[in-house]
Amino acid sequence: MAAHAYIGSFTSAGGHGLTAAEVDPGTGALTALGHTAEVRNPSFLTASADGGTLYAVGETDPDGTAAAFSLADPAAPKLLGDPVPVRGGAPTHLALHHGHLVTANYAAPGSVSVLGVEDGGALGAVRCVLAHEGDGPNPQRQEAPHAHAVLPDPSGRWLLSVDLGTDSVRVCELDPATGELEVERELGLRSGIGPRHLTFHPGGGHAYVMNELDSVVTVCRWDADKGSLRPLAETRVLPDGVKGDNYPSELVVSPGGRFAWAANRGHDSIAVLGIDETGEQLELLDTVSCGGAWPRHLTLDPSGTRLYAANEHSGDVSWFDVDPATGIPKQTGSLALPAVSCVLFV
């Protein structure tokens, strides 16, 4: 069990910025240790493989940033240099890949930026900006590209970029020497579906796309040799008959690949999904309260037995014990933090 968690929040909405928290190994409870607001709107976080450096986006528009923090003192992250402009607006997500930090920049026109990472973990300048092109049928949300997530595939060869505005996922290759990013192929999803995030089944052969503009998960076959995605099916993350606006945000899969959980903003719930042995069939088993309002992010602790929801509008992080037999989360506590957006265990 990780000893510390780091929580990002929107300073523009009254959040504390980056919060360091201690994790109780027995109960999973979070206790805030301190905050830093040196980076505006650190809405999404990731960490180096050795856990020594934390990276955050600065989700501001038009001039978004990324920043690195040393975790030499885990209770007090220390900024490594000034935040670096990503040459894109409103970066919402980031990932480390082939010695670089990559950000998904949501503001129109959406793009992906590649930044160098220096010895010691500090960030260098932008080495490449890949502009997305296209649009979708929703005039309010898809008038232009809106890159929303970037992540490497399990093989480590490919980088996938998820674009809400163009209803597509781009499969890219990053040159480790130059930082240049090239699109190898683009997968088009159902028109108007609004893909937001993507995660892989632990077996590596399937990917699940969480869609924001329609409350469904798209199940895809992933071929790492070719770098190709093929849509297979869609699974709804709301019970039949539920009405009202809902904007799913995050999807996480259990370490054993038996269950997945989706965050529903609007319905303010966590959808519990069963996954069959092949990884190709998802079934909505239940929905439970997220413990607050507008769950922007979900994550599992390193043991895979507890689930954490960052509830942006109610201003709290809720945690749940997960029943290993049914996948049903049961809330066991919460920590009040305004405008929370992301929880990361290191």
N, C-alpha and C positions, 0 to 999 in steps of 0.2 A: 504493500500500500504506500502510495506517495505520501511524503510528509507535508508537502505544501501544494496549494492550489493558487492559481492566479486568475483574477477576474477582471475582464475589461468592461468598460461602461462609457456612455456618451456624456462627456463633460458639457456639451452644448445643451443637454437636458437636465443638468444638475448632478451628473454622475461624478464619482471620485477619480475617474481615470483608470489607473491600474492599481488593483488591490491585491496584496499578498495575504494569504490566509493559511492558518495551520489546519491540518486534517487530523481528526481523532481516528486512530487506526481501528478502534473498536466499534464506533458508531457511525463513522463517516461525517460527523458534524464539522462544519467549518467555523473557525474563529478568525475574524479579521485582525491582522497584525499591523497594517499601515497602508497608506495610499500614496500615490504620486500622480500628479496631473501635468507632468512635464510634456506629455504628448496629448494633443487634443483628440478626443474620440477614438481611443484605442479599442475599436469594436471587435477585432478578431486577433487571436494570439496563436503562436506556435513556438516550438522550442527546438534547439539543436539536439542532435542525437545523444550527446553526452550530458544533456541537461544543464549545461553551464551558461547558456545564453538564451534569452527569451526575445522573441520578435513580435512586434505589433504593427498593425496598420494604423494610420491616422486618417480616419474616414471624414475628410473635409473636402468640400467642393468650392471652387474648381481645382484647388491645389492640394491634392492628397499627399500623404507622406508615409514612410515606414521608419521604424526605429528599432534599435537593438538595446537590450538591457543585460548587464552582467548579473548572474545569480550566484556570485561568489558568497554573498550573504543572502541566503534564500528568503529571509524575512524582510529584506530591504533591497529590491532591485535597483541597480545603478545604471543610469543612461550612459551608453557608450557613444559619445559624440552627439551632435545635433540630429534631429529627425531629418531624413533625406527625402527630398521631393521625388515622387514617382513619375512625374510628367503625365499624370492622369487624375481624374476627379473621383472622389468618393471611393477609395479602395475598400472593399468589403471582406476580402479573404486573402490568405497568403499561404505559401508553402515553400519549403526548402527543396532544391532539386539540383543535383550535379554541381554543388558548390556555389549556388546562387540562391537568392531570395526572389520569389516570383509573386506578384500581386495581381489580383483581379480588380480592375477599376470599373465601377458600375456607371458612373456619370456619363451621359451621352457626349460623344460616341464612346461606347465601352471599349476597353483595351486591356492588354496584359503587359505588365512591365517586368523586366528582369534586372535585378540589382546585383552587383558584385558583393561578396562577403570576404572581408579581409582577415588576416591572421588575428586571432584574438576575438573574432566574432563580430567586430564592428562592420557597419555597412559602407560599401563604396557607392559610386555613382551608378545611375541607370546605364545599362549596357545595350538594352534593346527595348523598344515599345512596339508591340504587335497590335495594330488597330483592327478591331472587328468590323465587319460590314454586314448590312442587311437590316431587316425589321420584321415585325409581325403584325397580326390583325388587330391587336388591342391598341387603339390610338393613344390611350393614356399611359400605358406601360411598355409598349413595344414600338414606339415611334422611331427607335434607333437601337443599335446594339447596347446591351447592358450585361457586361461580364460580371458574374456573381461568385464564381468559385474556381480555384485552380488546385489540382492535386496530381501527384505522380501515381502511375498505376503500380500494382504489386510487383511487377517485374523490375521496376526502376528505370525502364527505358523511356517510357512515354510520359508526357505531361498532358492532362486533360483540362480543358477550359469550358466551363458551363456558362451559357449565355441566355439569360431570361428574355432578352429583347428579340432574339432571332430564332427562338425555339430550337436550339442546336447545341451540340457538344463538339468542340474541336479537339482533335488529337494532334499533338505537336511533338516535335523533337527539339531539344535544347543542346546546342553545341557547348560542351564544357569549357572549351578553350576561349571562345569568343563571347559567349552569352547570347548568341543569336538564336532566336526562336522561330521555327518554321512550322506552318500547318501542313500536316501530311494528308489529313482527310477531315471531313466535317459530316457529322451525323445529324440529319434533320428529324426532329420529333414531331408529334402531332401539332398542327397549327394552333396557336393560342394557348398552349399548355403552360408556358412560362417556366422552364427548368431553372432551378435555383442552386441546388447542391447535388452532389453525387458521392456515393460510397461503394466500396467493393465488398462482395462476399469473401470471407476468409479463405475460401478455396481458390480464389483468384480468377475463376472463370465466368463470373457474373457481376454486373454492376447495377446499382439501383439509383435512379434519378428521382430526386424529390422535386415536385413541380409546385410552384407558388400560385399560379393563376387557375389551376384546376386541382382539386384535392385528391390527387392520385400519385402513386409511385409507378414509374416506368421500369419494368424489369428488362435488362439487356444482356445478351450474350457478349462476353468480352474475349477477343482473340489477341493475346499478347504478342504472338508471332507477327501478325499483320497490323496490329494496332487498330483494330476495327471493333465497333460496337454494332449490335443488331437488336433492335427492339423486339421483345417477345410478347409482352402482356402489360396490362395496367391493373393496379389494385387501388381501390378507394380507401382513404384513411379517415373517413367519417362514416358513422352509421347511416343506414338508409333512412330517408325522410328528414334528415337534419337540413335546416334551411338557414340562410343568413351568410354573410361574408365570412370567408375563411381563407387564410393565407399560410399554408404550411411552410415551415422554415428549415428544419433540420431532420436528418434521418441517421440513426446509428444502428449498427448490427452487432449482435452478441458475439463474443470471441469464438463460440462453437458454431455459429451460423444458424442456430435454431430460431432466433427471434430478431425482430427489428422494432425500433420505436421511432415514431414520427411526432414532431411538435406541431400542433395546430394553433395558429394565432387567429383569434376570433372565436372559435369554439373553445379555446383555452383548455386544451386537453392534450394528453399523450396517447397516441394510437398504438396499440400493441398488435404486432403483426407476427404470425407464424410463418416460418419458411420451411418448405419441404426438403427432403434429402438431396434433391438435385440442385437446389438453389433457384429454380425457375418459377416456383409457385409460391405466391404470398397470399395470406388470408388474414383479413381483419378479425382479430379475436375479441377485442374490447377497446374501450377508451376510458381513461381515468383523468381526473382533474390534474392540471399541471401545478396546482398549489398556488396559483397567482393569476396574472393576466399577461397575455402576449408573450408566450415562450419563444424567444428568439433563437435560443441555442439549447441543444441537448448534448450531454456527453456521459460516458461511462467512466467510473474510476478504473485505475489500472487492474484491479482484480476482476472487473467485469460483473461485479455483483451489486453495484449501486449505480443509480442513474441520477444525474443532476440536471435541473432545468433552470436556465437564466430567464426570469420573467421580467421583461423590460418595463412594461407599463405599471405593474404593481410594485416594482422595485425590490425584488428579492431573488435569492437563489434557493430553490427547494431541492431536497434530496430524498431518494426513495430506495428502499430495499427491494430487490427484484426476486420474485419467487422463481427458483431455478427450474421448477417443473412446468409452470404455466406462463412465465414471462411477465406476469402482472406486477407492476410497481406499487409499493405501498409507501406513502409519504411518512418520513420519520423526523423531519425537521426543516428549518429554513433560516436563512440569514438575510436581514434587511440591508439592501444596497441599492441606491437609486439608479435607474436607467441602465441596468445590467444588460450585457449583450453576449458574453462568452465566458466559459469556464475552462481552464486548462490545468491538468495535473502534470507535475514535473517531479 
